[in-house]
Structure formats: C-alpha cells, structure tokens
Amino acid sequence: MEIGDLVKQKSSGVAVISAGIKNALNMGCVGIIVSIEEGVYFSYDGRSRGNITVHWSNGATEVLPEIYLEKIENE
C-alpha cells in the first residue's frame, strides 16, 4: 500500500457486534491513505509491520495496522 491509495476495512476476520461499533470503526467507508509509518512493531511471525493513517469518507482520521485494510482496486 502507498500514500494516496483508496482503502476500506477488511470485511472478513473483523468482528462487528452492533451498528454503533461498526460506525465507530469506520466500516463501510472508503478512505485514502495519508501517511505510512513503517516498522512500528513486529507481527507474531516476526515480520515488521507498520501503521497507516487513513482519512475516511465520513471525515474521521484513524491510525491503524495495515492488516485491517484492503486496497480498493479499479473495477
């Protein structure tokens, strides 16, 4: 993933309990990556992982690990 990529929250592997939590997690929104911080932590298998700052279509800005995002490809 790169700065400027359009992303969304992964739809599988993420538990959603209620609509309120879904909205709080910006699920269902489209976002644009505004910054990437590499090598912030290591995953369980020893790979270096980073945090990505996303500006969501609902106006929220969020910093989260890349594993929660998927890139939106041109269709």
C-alpha positions, 0 to 999 in steps of 0.5 A: 500500500502507498500514500494516496491509495483508496482503502476500506476495512477488511470485511472478513476476520473483523468482528462487528457486534452492533451498528454503533461499533461498526460506525465507530470503526469506520466500516463501510467507508472508503478512505485514502491513505495519508501517511505510512509509518513503517516498522512500528512493531513486529507481527507474531511471525516476526515480520515488521509491520507498520501503521497507516493513517487513513482519512475516511469518507465520513471525515474521521482520521484513524491510525491503524495496522495495515492488516485491517485494510484492503486496497480498493482496486479499479473495477 
